[in-house]
């Protein structure tokens, strides 16, 4: 969790131009996803492998109401799954 917080703090300091100045943002509980306009979120979501077992072990469910919420909830499940290993 320290690394993610450090990256977020470093990113918000604006010291380096990483090419994401005009990026779209998705806020999660533990993270912020930044992506460029030309990224196909549906393809990205389809490429992630979040199983029903992952959801059960983390007590989290995937939010299918939009591609943004689906991606955020999938990353949240994976984040929590990794944190419990």
C-alpha positions in Angstrom: 0.0 0.0 0.0 3.0 2.3 0.7 4.1 2.1 -3.0 0.6 3.0 -4.3 0.4 6.0 -1.9 3.9 7.1 -2.9 3.1 6.9 -6.6 -0.1 8.9 -6.1 1.8 11.5 -4.1 4.6 11.7 -6.6 2.1 11.9 -9.5 0.1 14.7 -7.7 3.3 16.7 -7.2 3.5 17.4 -10.9 7.3 17.3 -11.0 7.6 15.3 -14.2 5.5 15.3 -17.4 4.5 11.7 -17.8 2.2 12.3 -20.7 -0.9 11.8 -18.7 -1.7 15.5 -18.2 -5.1 15.2 -20.0 -5.8 11.6 -18.8 -9.2 10.4 -17.7 -9.4 9.4 -14.1 -11.2 6.6 -12.3 -11.1 6.9 -8.5 -11.0 3.7 -6.5 -11.0 3.1 -2.8 -7.3 2.4 -2.7 -6.1 3.8 -6.0 -6.6 6.1 -8.9 -6.5 4.8 -12.5 -5.4 7.2 -15.1 -5.8 6.4 -18.8 -5.5 8.2 -22.1 -8.6 8.9 -24.2 -7.8 6.3 -26.8 -7.8 3.3 -24.4 -10.6 0.9 -24.9 -11.8 0.2 -21.4 -14.0 -2.7 -22.5 -11.0 -4.5 -24.0 -9.0 -3.9 -20.9 -11.8 -5.2 -18.7 -12.1 -8.3 -20.9 -8.4 -9.0 -20.5 -8.4 -9.0 -16.7 -9.0 -12.3 -15.1 -11.0 -11.9 -12.0 -12.7 -15.1 -10.9 -15.7 -15.7 -8.8 -13.3 -17.2 -6.2 -11.4 -13.9 -6.1 -14.7 -12.1 -5.4 -15.7 -14.6 -2.7 -12.3 -14.5 -1.0 -12.4 -10.7 -0.8 -16.1 -10.3 -0.1 -16.3 -7.9 -3.0 -18.5 -7.9 -6.1 -17.8 -6.6 -9.6 -19.9 -3.5 -10.4 -21.1 -3.9 -14.0 -23.0 -0.6 -14.2 -20.3 1.0 -16.5 -16.9 0.1 -17.9 -15.3 2.6 -15.5 -17.0 1.1 -12.5 -16.3 -2.4 -13.7 -12.6 -1.7 -14.1 -12.3 0.0 -10.8 -14.1 -2.8 -8.9 -12.0 -5.5 -10.7 -8.8 -3.8 -9.7 -10.2 -3.4 -6.2 -10.8 -7.2 -6.1 -7.3 -7.9 -7.4 -5.8 -5.4 -4.9 -7.6 -6.9 -2.0 -6.8 -10.5 -3.1 -3.1 -9.7 -3.3 -3.2 -8.0 0.1 -4.7 -11.2 1.7 -2.0 -13.5 0.3 
